[in-house]
Amino acid sequence: MKRTDLEKDKQVILRAFRKCKTKQELADFLDDLLTEEEILDLAQRLKIAKLILEGETYEEISPKIDTSTSTVSKIGQIIKYGKGSFQKIFPKQPDPIGDEKR
């Protein structure tokens, strides 16, 4: 697939998502658009990204998500070298105890 086609196809997808006005419309759209396996794969990536950003190690994440450290590493690379979208979706939460360091 040519790169220009990929960008055009991304726009088709983005326009479709934007037309969903409610959570239920979005959920229904996802059910119609993706297979259960694809939904599970996407959710797995999001869970991995969240745990990495929370500071867990690849070795801690792998058994929790039931996936290989290679898969976890792939998401880690996206977090490190990607466009920063995971960091925007899962912003770092402030330490509830505070940042007191002695």
C-alpha positions as CSV (number, residue, x, y, z in Angstrom):
1,M,0.0,0.0,0.0
2,K,1.3,3.4,-0.9
3,R,1.9,5.9,1.9
4,T,-0.5,8.4,0.4
5,D,-3.3,5.7,0.4
6,L,-2.5,5.0,4.1
7,E,-3.0,8.7,5.0
8,K,-6.2,8.9,3.0
9,D,-7.5,5.7,4.7
10,K,-6.6,7.1,8.1
11,Q,-8.8,10.1,7.3
12,V,-11.7,7.8,6.4
13,I,-11.4,6.1,9.7
14,L,-11.1,9.3,11.7
15,R,-14.2,10.8,10.0
16,A,-16.2,7.7,10.8
17,F,-15.1,7.8,14.5
18,R,-16.0,11.5,14.8
19,K,-19.6,10.7,13.7
20,C,-20.2,8.7,16.8
21,K,-21.9,11.0,19.2
22,T,-22.3,8.8,22.3
23,K,-20.4,6.0,24.0
24,Q,-23.0,3.5,22.9
25,E,-22.7,4.6,19.2
26,L,-19.0,4.2,19.5
27,A,-19.3,0.8,21.1
28,D,-21.7,-0.3,18.4
29,F,-19.5,1.0,15.7
30,L,-16.5,-0.9,17.1
31,D,-18.6,-4.1,17.3
32,D,-19.5,-3.7,13.6
33,L,-16.1,-2.6,12.4
34,L,-13.8,-5.0,14.3
35,T,-13.8,-8.7,15.1
36,E,-13.7,-9.7,18.8
37,E,-10.1,-10.7,18.3
38,E,-9.2,-7.3,16.9
39,I,-10.9,-5.6,19.8
40,L,-9.0,-7.8,22.3
41,D,-5.7,-7.0,20.5
42,L,-6.3,-3.3,20.6
43,A,-7.3,-3.5,24.3
44,Q,-4.2,-5.5,25.0
45,R,-2.0,-2.8,23.5
46,L,-3.8,-0.1,25.5
47,K,-3.4,-2.1,28.8
48,I,0.3,-2.6,28.1
49,A,0.9,1.0,27.3
50,K,-0.9,2.1,30.5
51,L,1.2,-0.3,32.7
52,I,4.5,0.8,31.0
53,L,3.6,4.5,31.7
54,E,2.8,3.6,35.3
55,G,6.3,2.4,35.6
56,E,5.9,-1.4,35.6
57,T,8.7,-3.5,34.0
58,Y,8.2,-5.6,30.9
59,E,8.7,-8.7,33.1
60,E,5.9,-7.6,35.4
61,I,3.5,-6.7,32.6
62,S,4.0,-9.9,30.5
63,P,2.2,-12.3,32.9
64,K,-0.4,-9.8,33.9
65,I,-1.5,-9.3,30.3
66,D,-0.7,-12.9,29.3
67,T,1.6,-11.9,26.5
68,S,5.3,-12.1,25.6
69,T,7.9,-9.6,26.7
70,S,8.5,-9.1,23.0
71,T,5.0,-7.7,22.5
72,V,5.4,-5.5,25.6
73,S,8.7,-4.3,24.2
74,K,7.0,-3.4,20.9
75,I,4.6,-1.1,22.7
76,G,7.5,0.3,24.8
77,Q,9.3,1.2,21.6
78,I,6.1,3.0,20.3
79,I,5.9,4.9,23.6
80,K,9.6,5.9,23.3
81,Y,9.7,6.8,19.6
82,G,6.1,7.3,18.6
83,K,4.0,10.5,18.4
84,G,3.2,10.7,22.1
85,S,-0.4,9.6,21.9
86,F,-0.2,7.0,24.7
87,Q,1.2,9.6,27.0
88,K,-1.8,11.9,26.2
89,I,-4.3,9.1,26.7
90,F,-2.7,7.9,29.9
91,P,-1.2,11.0,31.6
92,K,1.0,10.5,34.6
93,Q,-1.0,10.7,37.8
94,P,0.4,12.7,40.6
95,D,1.7,10.8,43.6
96,P,-1.2,10.8,46.1
97,I,1.3,11.0,49.0
98,G,3.2,13.9,47.4
99,D,6.6,14.2,45.9
100,E,8.4,14.5,49.2
101,K,11.9,13.2,48.9
102,R,14.2,13.1,51.9
